[in-house]
Amino acid sequence: MIIPTKHTNFSESLLGFGSYILTVLESPESIDSLWNQYQNDFNKKLYYAKHSFDNLLLTIVFLHSIGVVKEQDGVVIKCS
């Protein structure tokens, strides 16, 4: 589920969800604000794949493990 497969398209994978998170993470954001942003974009059909809150957390952990984001003072920051 991290990468797209024959039966999982890119937006349903954690890699695809991670690219979405990086797109909306222009300034430091809390997990709750990232979740609210995703739900708003999903409801407006700006992002089509349905993800759970657990997937958001797994995606943040994945992005942190590859050194793309970090946590500082309770918010998620995109590394430069």
N, CA, C and O atoms as a CHARMM CRD file, in Angstrom:
* protein
*
  320
    1    1 MET  N      0.80600  -1.19900   0.00000 PROA 1      0.00000
    2    1 MET  CA     0.00000   0.00000   0.00000 PROA 1      0.00000
    3    1 MET  C      0.85000   1.26400   0.00000 PROA 1      0.00000
    4    1 MET  O      0.34200   2.35800  -0.24700 PROA 1      0.00000
    5    2 ILE  N      2.13300   1.11700   0.27500 PROA 2      0.00000
    6    2 ILE  CA     2.97600   2.31200   0.22700 PROA 2      0.00000
    7    2 ILE  C      3.10200   2.80100  -1.20300 PROA 2      0.00000
    8    2 ILE  O      2.98100   3.99600  -1.47000 PROA 2      0.00000
    9    3 ILE  N      3.34400   1.88700  -2.11400 PROA 3      0.00000
   10    3 ILE  CA     3.46200   2.27000  -3.51500 PROA 3      0.00000
   11    3 ILE  C      2.25200   1.73700  -4.27800 PROA 3      0.00000
   12    3 ILE  O      1.62000   0.77300  -3.84500 PROA 3      0.00000
   13    4 PRO  N      1.93000   2.35700  -5.40600 PROA 4      0.00000
   14    4 PRO  CA     0.79500   1.86800  -6.19200 PROA 4      0.00000
   15    4 PRO  C      1.06800   0.46600  -6.71800 PROA 4      0.00000
   16    4 PRO  O      2.21200   0.10200  -6.99200 PROA 4      0.00000
   17    5 THR  N      0.01000  -0.30900  -6.85400 PROA 5      0.00000
   18    5 THR  CA     0.11900  -1.66500  -7.38500 PROA 5      0.00000
   19    5 THR  C     -0.83800  -1.81600  -8.55300 PROA 5      0.00000
   20    5 THR  O     -1.43200  -0.84800  -9.02800 PROA 5      0.00000
   21    6 LYS  N     -0.96900  -3.03900  -8.99700 PROA 6      0.00000
   22    6 LYS  CA    -1.88300  -3.32300 -10.08800 PROA 6      0.00000
   23    6 LYS  C     -3.32100  -2.98200  -9.70000 PROA 6      0.00000
   24    6 LYS  O     -4.12000  -2.58500 -10.54800 PROA 6      0.00000
   25    7 HSD  N     -3.64700  -3.13600  -8.41600 PROA 7      0.00000
   26    7 HSD  CA    -5.01600  -2.91100  -7.95200 PROA 7      0.00000
   27    7 HSD  C     -5.16500  -1.64900  -7.10500 PROA 7      0.00000
   28    7 HSD  O     -6.27300  -1.32600  -6.67700 PROA 7      0.00000
   29    8 THR  N     -4.08900  -0.94400  -6.86100 PROA 8      0.00000
   30    8 THR  CA    -4.13200   0.29000  -6.07000 PROA 8      0.00000
   31    8 THR  C     -3.55300   1.41400  -6.91700 PROA 8      0.00000
   32    8 THR  O     -2.38500   1.37100  -7.30200 PROA 8      0.00000
   33    9 ASN  N     -4.37400   2.42100  -7.20400 PROA 9      0.00000
   34    9 ASN  CA    -3.82200   3.50700  -8.01200 PROA 9      0.00000
   35    9 ASN  C     -2.98000   4.44500  -7.15000 PROA 9      0.00000
   36    9 ASN  O     -2.94600   4.31600  -5.92600 PROA 9      0.00000
   37   10 PHE  N     -2.31200   5.37800  -7.79500 PROA 10     0.00000
   38   10 PHE  CA    -1.35000   6.23200  -7.10800 PROA 10     0.00000
   39   10 PHE  C     -1.97800   7.02800  -5.96500 PROA 10     0.00000
   40   10 PHE  O     -1.38700   7.11700  -4.88900 PROA 10     0.00000
   41   11 SER  N     -3.14100   7.59700  -6.17100 PROA 11     0.00000
   42   11 SER  CA    -3.74500   8.43400  -5.13100 PROA 11     0.00000
   43   11 SER  C     -4.19700   7.62200  -3.92200 PROA 11     0.00000
   44   11 SER  O     -4.34200   8.17800  -2.83400 PROA 11     0.00000
   45   12 GLU  N     -4.42300   6.32000  -4.08700 PROA 12     0.00000
   46   12 GLU  CA    -4.81600   5.45900  -2.96700 PROA 12     0.00000
   47   12 GLU  C     -3.61800   4.94700  -2.18400 PROA 12     0.00000
   48   12 GLU  O     -3.78500   4.42200  -1.08300 PROA 12     0.00000
   49   13 SER  N     -2.42600   5.08700  -2.72000 PROA 13     0.00000
   50   13 SER  CA    -1.22300   4.61600  -2.02900 PROA 13     0.00000
   51   13 SER  C     -0.72400   5.67700  -1.05400 PROA 13     0.00000
   52   13 SER  O     -1.06900   6.85300  -1.16800 PROA 13     0.00000
   53   14 LEU  N      0.08400   5.24800  -0.10300 PROA 14     0.00000
   54   14 LEU  CA     0.65800   6.20600   0.84600 PROA 14     0.00000
   55   14 LEU  C      1.63500   7.14300   0.14100 PROA 14     0.00000
   56   14 LEU  O      1.78600   8.29600   0.54500 PROA 14     0.00000
   57   15 LEU  N      2.29100   6.66400  -0.89700 PROA 15     0.00000
   58   15 LEU  CA     3.18700   7.51600  -1.67600 PROA 15     0.00000
   59   15 LEU  C      2.40600   8.65100  -2.33800 PROA 15     0.00000
   60   15 LEU  O      2.84000   9.80300  -2.33100 PROA 15     0.00000
   61   16 GLY  N      1.26000   8.31500  -2.90500 PROA 16     0.00000
   62   16 GLY  CA     0.40900   9.33300  -3.52000 PROA 16     0.00000
   63   16 GLY  C     -0.17600  10.28000  -2.49600 PROA 16     0.00000
   64   16 GLY  O     -0.23600  11.48900  -2.71600 PROA 16     0.00000
   65   17 PHE  N     -0.61000   9.72100  -1.37200 PROA 17     0.00000
   66   17 PHE  CA    -1.14800  10.56400  -0.29500 PROA 17     0.00000
   67   17 PHE  C     -0.03500  11.45900   0.25600 PROA 17     0.00000
   68   17 PHE  O     -0.28400  12.60400   0.63200 PROA 17     0.00000
   69   18 GLY  N      1.18000  10.93700   0.30200 PROA 18     0.00000
   70   18 GLY  CA     2.31800  11.74000   0.74500 PROA 18     0.00000
   71   18 GLY  C      2.58600  12.90900  -0.18500 PROA 18     0.00000
   72   18 GLY  O      2.92600  14.00100   0.27100 PROA 18     0.00000
   73   19 SER  N      2.43800  12.69300  -1.47700 PROA 19     0.00000
   74   19 SER  CA     2.64300  13.80700  -2.41400 PROA 19     0.00000
   75   19 SER  C      1.56900  14.86800  -2.21400 PROA 19     0.00000
   76   19 SER  O      1.83800  16.06300  -2.33800 PROA 19     0.00000
   77   20 TYR  N      0.34900  14.42900  -1.90400 PROA 20     0.00000
   78   20 TYR  CA    -0.72100  15.38600  -1.59900 PROA 20     0.00000
   79   20 TYR  C     -0.37300  16.17500  -0.33700 PROA 20     0.00000
   80   20 TYR  O     -0.51500  17.39800  -0.30500 PROA 20     0.00000
   81   21 ILE  N      0.08700  15.46500   0.71000 PROA 21     0.00000
   82   21 ILE  CA     0.42600  16.13600   1.96700 PROA 21     0.00000
   83   21 ILE  C      1.52400  17.17200   1.72900 PROA 21     0.00000
   84   21 ILE  O      1.45500  18.28100   2.25900 PROA 21     0.00000
   85   22 LEU  N      2.52300  16.81800   0.94500 PROA 22     0.00000
   86   22 LEU  CA     3.60700  17.76500   0.67400 PROA 22     0.00000
   87   22 LEU  C      3.10900  18.97900  -0.10400 PROA 22     0.00000
   88   22 LEU  O      3.63400  20.08200   0.05000 PROA 22     0.00000
   89   23 THR  N      2.10100  18.77000  -0.93300 PROA 23     0.00000
   90   23 THR  CA     1.54200  19.88100  -1.69700 PROA 23     0.00000
   91   23 THR  C      0.81000  20.87300  -0.78700 PROA 23     0.00000
   92   23 THR  O      0.93000  22.08500  -0.96300 PROA 23     0.00000
   93   24 VAL  N      0.06100  20.36200   0.17100 PROA 24     0.00000
   94   24 VAL  CA    -0.71500  21.25900   1.04500 PROA 24     0.00000
   95   24 VAL  C      0.09300  21.76300   2.23600 PROA 24     0.00000
   96   24 VAL  O     -0.35000  22.66800   2.94300 PROA 24     0.00000
   97   25 LEU  N      1.26200  21.19300   2.46500 PROA 25     0.00000
   98   25 LEU  CA     2.08500  21.56200   3.62100 PROA 25     0.00000
   99   25 LEU  C      3.02600  22.70800   3.23800 PROA 25     0.00000
  100   25 LEU  O      4.23700  22.51800   3.12200 PROA 25     0.00000
  101   26 GLU  N      2.44900  23.90000   3.04400 PROA 26     0.00000
  102   26 GLU  CA     3.25500  25.05000   2.65800 PROA 26     0.00000
  103   26 GLU  C      3.83300  25.76000   3.87300 PROA 26     0.00000
  104   26 GLU  O      4.86400  26.42500   3.77500 PROA 26     0.00000
  105   27 SER  N      3.17800  25.62300   5.00600 PROA 27     0.00000
  106   27 SER  CA     3.65900  26.20400   6.26100 PROA 27     0.00000
  107   27 SER  C      3.48700  25.13900   7.33900 PROA 27     0.00000
  108   27 SER  O      2.76600  24.16400   7.12500 PROA 27     0.00000
  109   28 PRO  N      4.13600  25.30500   8.50000 PROA 28     0.00000
  110   28 PRO  CA     3.98000  24.31400   9.56900 PROA 28     0.00000
  111   28 PRO  C      2.50900  24.11900   9.93400 PROA 28     0.00000
  112   28 PRO  O      1.77200  25.08100  10.15400 PROA 28     0.00000
  113   29 GLU  N      2.10300  22.85200   9.99300 PROA 29     0.00000
  114   29 GLU  CA     0.70300  22.51900  10.25800 PROA 29     0.00000
  115   29 GLU  C      0.62300  21.41900  11.31300 PROA 29     0.00000
  116   29 GLU  O      1.51000  20.57200  11.40900 PROA 29     0.00000
  117   30 SER  N     -0.43100  21.44200  12.08900 PROA 30     0.00000
  118   30 SER  CA    -0.68300  20.35200  13.03000 PROA 30     0.00000
  119   30 SER  C     -1.32500  19.18600  12.27800 PROA 30     0.00000
  120   30 SER  O     -1.82100  19.34700  11.16300 PROA 30     0.00000
  121   31 ILE  N     -1.30600  18.02100  12.90300 PROA 31     0.00000
  122   31 ILE  CA    -1.93900  16.85000  12.29500 PROA 31     0.00000
  123   31 ILE  C     -3.43500  17.11400  12.08300 PROA 31     0.00000
  124   31 ILE  O     -3.99400  16.75600  11.04600 PROA 31     0.00000
  125   32 ASP  N     -4.06700  17.73700  13.06300 PROA 32     0.00000
  126   32 ASP  CA    -5.50200  18.01300  12.94700 PROA 32     0.00000
  127   32 ASP  C     -5.80600  18.93800  11.76700 PROA 32     0.00000
  128   32 ASP  O     -6.78100  18.72100  11.04700 PROA 32     0.00000
  129   33 SER  N     -4.97900  19.96600  11.56600 PROA 33     0.00000
  130   33 SER  CA    -5.24700  20.87000  10.44500 PROA 33     0.00000
  131   33 SER  C     -4.99300  20.18200   9.11000 PROA 33     0.00000
  132   33 SER  O     -5.69200  20.45100   8.13300 PROA 33     0.00000
  133   34 LEU  N     -3.97600  19.27600   9.05600 PROA 34     0.00000
  134   34 LEU  CA    -3.76200  18.50700   7.82800 PROA 34     0.00000
  135   34 LEU  C     -4.96600  17.59900   7.54900 PROA 34     0.00000
  136   34 LEU  O     -5.39800  17.46300   6.40400 PROA 34     0.00000
  137   35 TRP  N     -5.49700  16.98600   8.60100 PROA 35     0.00000
  138   35 TRP  CA    -6.66400  16.11000   8.44700 PROA 35     0.00000
  139   35 TRP  C     -7.87600  16.90800   7.97000 PROA 35     0.00000
  140   35 TRP  O     -8.59900  16.46800   7.07600 PROA 35     0.00000
  141   36 ASN  N     -8.09700  18.08400   8.56700 PROA 36     0.00000
  142   36 ASN  CA    -9.22000  18.92700   8.14500 PROA 36     0.00000
  143   36 ASN  C     -9.05200  19.39000   6.69800 PROA 36     0.00000
  144   36 ASN  O    -10.02100  19.43100   5.94100 PROA 36     0.00000
  145   37 GLN  N     -7.82300  19.73900   6.31700 PROA 37     0.00000
  146   37 GLN  CA    -7.56100  20.15300   4.93200 PROA 37     0.00000
  147   37 GLN  C     -7.86500  19.01500   3.96000 PROA 37     0.00000
  148   37 GLN  O     -8.47500  19.22600   2.91200 PROA 37     0.00000
  149   38 TYR  N     -7.42600  17.79300   4.32600 PROA 38     0.00000
  150   38 TYR  CA    -7.69900  16.63700   3.46900 PROA 38     0.00000
  151   38 TYR  C     -9.20300  16.39400   3.34900 PROA 38     0.00000
  152   38 TYR  O     -9.70800  16.17300   2.24800 PROA 38     0.00000
  153   39 GLN  N     -9.92200  16.43300   4.47100 PROA 39     0.00000
  154   39 GLN  CA   -11.36700  16.19200   4.42200 PROA 39     0.00000
  155   39 GLN  C    -12.08300  17.24000   3.57000 PROA 39     0.00000
  156   39 GLN  O    -13.00000  16.90900   2.81800 PROA 39     0.00000
  157   40 ASN  N    -11.66700  18.49800   3.68600 PROA 40     0.00000
  158   40 ASN  CA   -12.26200  19.54700   2.84800 PROA 40     0.00000
  159   40 ASN  C    -11.98800  19.28500   1.37300 PROA 40     0.00000
  160   40 ASN  O    -12.89400  19.38800   0.54600 PROA 40     0.00000
  161   41 ASP  N    -10.74100  18.94800   1.03800 PROA 41     0.00000
  162   41 ASP  CA   -10.39100  18.67600  -0.36300 PROA 41     0.00000
  163   41 ASP  C    -11.09800  17.42600  -0.86800 PROA 41     0.00000
  164   41 ASP  O    -11.50200  17.37400  -2.03000 PROA 41     0.00000
  165   42 PHE  N    -11.25400  16.41600  -0.01000 PROA 42     0.00000
  166   42 PHE  CA   -11.97100  15.20200  -0.42000 PROA 42     0.00000
  167   42 PHE  C    -13.44300  15.51500  -0.67300 PROA 42     0.00000
  168   42 PHE  O    -14.01400  15.05500  -1.66200 PROA 42     0.00000
  169   43 ASN  N    -14.05200  16.28300   0.20400 PROA 43     0.00000
  170   43 ASN  CA   -15.46500  16.63000   0.02800 PROA 43     0.00000
  171   43 ASN  C    -15.70000  17.50600  -1.20000 PROA 43     0.00000
  172   43 ASN  O    -16.75300  17.42500  -1.83400 PROA 43     0.00000
  173   44 LYS  N    -14.71200  18.34600  -1.53600 PROA 44     0.00000
  174   44 LYS  CA   -14.81800  19.19500  -2.73500 PROA 44     0.00000
  175   44 LYS  C    -14.33400  18.47700  -3.98600 PROA 44     0.00000
  176   44 LYS  O    -14.30000  19.06500  -5.06700 PROA 44     0.00000
  177   45 LYS  N    -13.95400  17.19600  -3.84300 PROA 45     0.00000
  178   45 LYS  CA   -13.46100  16.36500  -4.94100 PROA 45     0.00000
  179   45 LYS  C    -12.18100  16.90900  -5.55300 PROA 45     0.00000
  180   45 LYS  O    -11.93500  16.75100  -6.74900 PROA 45     0.00000
  181   46 LEU  N    -11.35900  17.56000  -4.71200 PROA 46     0.00000
  182   46 LEU  CA   -10.04800  18.00800  -5.17700 PROA 46     0.00000
  183   46 LEU  C     -9.01500  16.89500  -5.01500 PROA 46     0.00000
  184   46 LEU  O     -7.96300  16.91200  -5.65500 PROA 46     0.00000
  185   47 TYR  N     -9.32800  15.92300  -4.14900 PROA 47     0.00000
  186   47 TYR  CA    -8.50800  14.71700  -3.99100 PROA 47     0.00000
  187   47 TYR  C     -9.48300  13.55100  -3.91600 PROA 47     0.00000
  188   47 TYR  O    -10.37500  13.54500  -3.06800 PROA 47     0.00000
  189   48 TYR  N     -9.32400  12.57000  -4.78900 PROA 48     0.00000
  190   48 TYR  CA   -10.36300  11.57000  -4.99200 PROA 48     0.00000
  191   48 TYR  C    -10.26600  10.33100  -4.11500 PROA 48     0.00000
  192   48 TYR  O    -11.27300   9.65500  -3.90200 PROA 48     0.00000
  193   49 ALA  N     -9.09500  10.01900  -3.60800 PROA 49     0.00000
  194   49 ALA  CA    -8.94300   8.77500  -2.85300 PROA 49     0.00000
  195   49 ALA  C     -9.35900   8.95900  -1.40300 PROA 49     0.00000
  196   49 ALA  O     -9.01700   9.95500  -0.76500 PROA 49     0.00000
  197   50 LYS  N    -10.10400   7.98500  -0.89200 PROA 50     0.00000
  198   50 LYS  CA   -10.54900   8.01300   0.50100 PROA 50     0.00000
  199   50 LYS  C     -9.45500   7.42000   1.37700 PROA 50     0.00000
  200   50 LYS  O     -9.00300   6.29900   1.14500 PROA 50     0.00000
  201   51 HSD  N     -9.03500   8.17600   2.37900 PROA 51     0.00000
  202   51 HSD  CA    -8.03500   7.71100   3.33600 PROA 51     0.00000
  203   51 HSD  C     -8.56700   7.88400   4.75300 PROA 51     0.00000
  204   51 HSD  O     -9.38500   8.76400   5.02200 PROA 51     0.00000
  205   52 SER  N     -8.09600   7.04600   5.63600 PROA 52     0.00000
  206   52 SER  CA    -8.47700   7.15200   7.04400 PROA 52     0.00000
  207   52 SER  C     -7.45300   8.02000   7.78300 PROA 52     0.00000
  208   52 SER  O     -6.39800   8.36400   7.25000 PROA 52     0.00000
  209   53 PHE  N     -7.79800   8.35900   9.01600 PROA 53     0.00000
  210   53 PHE  CA    -6.86100   9.13200   9.83900 PROA 53     0.00000
  211   53 PHE  C     -5.59500   8.31500  10.09200 PROA 53     0.00000
  212   53 PHE  O     -4.49700   8.86700  10.15400 PROA 53     0.00000
  213   54 ASP  N     -5.75500   6.98600  10.23800 PROA 54     0.00000
  214   54 ASP  CA    -4.58500   6.11900  10.40400 PROA 54     0.00000
  215   54 ASP  C     -3.65800   6.21000   9.19100 PROA 54     0.00000
  216   54 ASP  O     -2.43600   6.21300   9.34100 PROA 54     0.00000
  217   55 ASN  N     -4.23400   6.28400   7.99700 PROA 55     0.00000
  218   55 ASN  CA    -3.41100   6.43800   6.79400 PROA 55     0.00000
  219   55 ASN  C     -2.65700   7.76100   6.80200 PROA 55     0.00000
  220   55 ASN  O     -1.51700   7.83800   6.34500 PROA 55     0.00000
  221   56 LEU  N     -3.30300   8.80100   7.32300 PROA 56     0.00000
  222   56 LEU  CA    -2.60400  10.08900   7.42300 PROA 56     0.00000
  223   56 LEU  C     -1.39600   9.94800   8.33600 PROA 56     0.00000
  224   56 LEU  O     -0.30700  10.42300   8.01400 PROA 56     0.00000
  225   57 LEU  N     -1.59300   9.29000   9.47900 PROA 57     0.00000
  226   57 LEU  CA    -0.47700   9.11000  10.41100 PROA 57     0.00000
  227   57 LEU  C      0.62000   8.24700   9.78900 PROA 57     0.00000
  228   57 LEU  O      1.80300   8.56200   9.92000 PROA 57     0.00000
  229   58 LEU  N      0.23700   7.16000   9.11100 PROA 58     0.00000
  230   58 LEU  CA     1.22600   6.30800   8.44500 PROA 58     0.00000
  231   58 LEU  C      1.98200   7.08800   7.37400 PROA 58     0.00000
  232   58 LEU  O      3.18500   6.89800   7.20100 PROA 58     0.00000
  233   59 THR  N      1.28900   7.95400   6.66400 PROA 59     0.00000
  234   59 THR  CA     1.92500   8.75500   5.62100 PROA 59     0.00000
  235   59 THR  C      2.92000   9.73700   6.22400 PROA 59     0.00000
  236   59 THR  O      4.01100   9.92600   5.68600 PROA 59     0.00000
  237   60 ILE  N      2.54900  10.36300   7.34100 PROA 60     0.00000
  238   60 ILE  CA     3.46700  11.28900   8.00600 PROA 60     0.00000
  239   60 ILE  C      4.70400  10.52400   8.50200 PROA 60     0.00000
  240   60 ILE  O      5.82700  11.01100   8.37400 PROA 60     0.00000
  241   61 VAL  N      4.49800   9.33900   9.06200 PROA 61     0.00000
  242   61 VAL  CA     5.62600   8.51500   9.50900 PROA 61     0.00000
  243   61 VAL  C      6.50900   8.13700   8.31800 PROA 61     0.00000
  244   61 VAL  O      7.73600   8.18300   8.40500 PROA 61     0.00000
  245   62 PHE  N      5.87400   7.76400   7.21200 PROA 62     0.00000
  246   62 PHE  CA     6.62400   7.44000   5.99600 PROA 62     0.00000
  247   62 PHE  C      7.44100   8.64000   5.51400 PROA 62     0.00000
  248   62 PHE  O      8.62400   8.50300   5.20300 PROA 62     0.00000
  249   63 LEU  N      6.81500   9.80800   5.45200 PROA 63     0.00000
  250   63 LEU  CA     7.51900  11.00500   4.99400 PROA 63     0.00000
  251   63 LEU  C      8.65400  11.37400   5.94600 PROA 63     0.00000
  252   63 LEU  O      9.70900  11.84100   5.51600 PROA 63     0.00000
  253   64 HSD  N      8.42900  11.16000   7.24400 PROA 64     0.00000
  254   64 HSD  CA     9.47900  11.42800   8.22700 PROA 64     0.00000
  255   64 HSD  C     10.64100  10.44400   8.06000 PROA 64     0.00000
  256   64 HSD  O     11.80600  10.82300   8.19100 PROA 64     0.00000
  257   65 SER  N     10.31700   9.18200   7.77200 PROA 65     0.00000
  258   65 SER  CA    11.36700   8.16700   7.64400 PROA 65     0.00000
  259   65 SER  C     12.26100   8.41000   6.43600 PROA 65     0.00000
  260   65 SER  O     13.42200   8.00000   6.44200 PROA 65     0.00000
  261   66 ILE  N     11.75000   9.06300   5.40900 PROA 66     0.00000
  262   66 ILE  CA    12.59200   9.36000   4.25200 PROA 66     0.00000
  263   66 ILE  C     13.16300  10.77900   4.32000 PROA 66     0.00000
  264   66 ILE  O     13.80800  11.23700   3.37700 PROA 66     0.00000
  265   67 GLY  N     12.92300  11.47700   5.44500 PROA 67     0.00000
  266   67 GLY  CA    13.54300  12.76900   5.69000 PROA 67     0.00000
  267   67 GLY  C     12.93300  13.94200   4.96400 PROA 67     0.00000
  268   67 GLY  O     13.61100  14.93800   4.71200 PROA 67     0.00000
  269   68 VAL  N     11.67300  13.84100   4.62500 PROA 68     0.00000
  270   68 VAL  CA    11.01900  14.92200   3.89400 PROA 68     0.00000
  271   68 VAL  C     10.30500  15.88700   4.83700 PROA 68     0.00000
  272   68 VAL  O     10.22000  17.08200   4.55400 PROA 68     0.00000
  273   69 VAL  N      9.78900  15.37200   5.96000 PROA 69     0.00000
  274   69 VAL  CA     9.13000  16.22700   6.94200 PROA 69     0.00000
  275   69 VAL  C      9.73500  15.94000   8.31900 PROA 69     0.00000
  276   69 VAL  O     10.35400  14.90100   8.54800 PROA 69     0.00000
  277   70 LYS  N      9.53400  16.88600   9.21300 PROA 70     0.00000
  278   70 LYS  CA     9.95600  16.67700  10.59400 PROA 70     0.00000
  279   70 LYS  C      8.92200  17.31000  11.50900 PROA 70     0.00000
  280   70 LYS  O      8.10900  18.13100  11.08400 PROA 70     0.00000
  281   71 GLU  N      8.96800  16.91200  12.77400 PROA 71     0.00000
  282   71 GLU  CA     8.06500  17.45000  13.78900 PROA 71     0.00000
  283   71 GLU  C      8.84100  18.42400  14.64800 PROA 71     0.00000
  284   71 GLU  O      9.95100  18.12800  15.08800 PROA 71     0.00000
  285   72 GLN  N      8.25600  19.58600  14.88500 PROA 72     0.00000
  286   72 GLN  CA     8.88800  20.57400  15.75600 PROA 72     0.00000
  287   72 GLN  C      7.79500  21.34400  16.48500 PROA 72     0.00000
  288   72 GLN  O      6.93500  21.96200  15.85600 PROA 72     0.00000
  289   73 ASP  N      7.83300  21.30500  17.79900 PROA 73     0.00000
  290   73 ASP  CA     6.86000  22.00900  18.64600 PROA 73     0.00000
  291   73 ASP  C      5.42200  21.59400  18.33400 PROA 73     0.00000
  292   73 ASP  O      4.51400  22.42500  18.37000 PROA 73     0.00000
  293   74 GLY  N      5.21600  20.33300  18.03500 PROA 74     0.00000
  294   74 GLY  CA     3.86900  19.81700  17.82800 PROA 74     0.00000
  295   74 GLY  C      3.27900  20.04000  16.45800 PROA 74     0.00000
  296   74 GLY  O      2.10300  19.75000  16.24200 PROA 74     0.00000
  297   75 VAL  N      4.06900  20.55200  15.52000 PROA 75     0.00000
  298   75 VAL  CA     3.57400  20.74200  14.16100 PROA 75     0.00000
  299   75 VAL  C      4.48600  20.01900  13.17900 PROA 75     0.00000
  300   75 VAL  O      5.63900  19.71600  13.48500 PROA 75     0.00000
  301   76 VAL  N      3.95400  19.75100  12.01100 PROA 76     0.00000
  302   76 VAL  CA     4.70800  19.07600  10.94900 PROA 76     0.00000
  303   76 VAL  C      5.29900  20.14200  10.03900 PROA 76     0.00000
  304   76 VAL  O      4.61100  21.06500   9.60400 PROA 76     0.00000
  305   77 ILE  N      6.58900  19.99400   9.76400 PROA 77     0.00000
  306   77 ILE  CA     7.30600  20.97200   8.93800 PROA 77     0.00000
  307   77 ILE  C      7.92700  20.24800   7.75900 PROA 77     0.00000
  308   77 ILE  O      8.49000  19.16500   7.91800 PROA 77     0.00000
  309   78 LYS  N      7.82800  20.83700   6.57800 PROA 78     0.00000
  310   78 LYS  CA     8.47900  20.29000   5.39100 PROA 78     0.00000
  311   78 LYS  C      9.96000  20.65000   5.45100 PROA 78     0.00000
  312   78 LYS  O     10.31100  21.81500   5.63400 PROA 78     0.00000
  313   79 CYS  N     10.82400  19.65800   5.29800 PROA 79     0.00000
  314   79 CYS  CA    12.26800  19.90200   5.29500 PROA 79     0.00000
  315   79 CYS  C     12.66600  20.50100   3.95300 PROA 79     0.00000
  316   79 CYS  O     12.10500  20.15800   2.91200 PROA 79     0.00000
  317   80 SER  N     13.63100  21.39000   3.99600 PROA 80     0.00000
  318   80 SER  CA    14.07500  22.01500   2.73700 PROA 80     0.00000
  319   80 SER  C     15.29000  21.32500   2.17600 PROA 80     0.00000
  320   80 SER  O     15.79400  21.71900   1.12400 PROA 80     0.00000
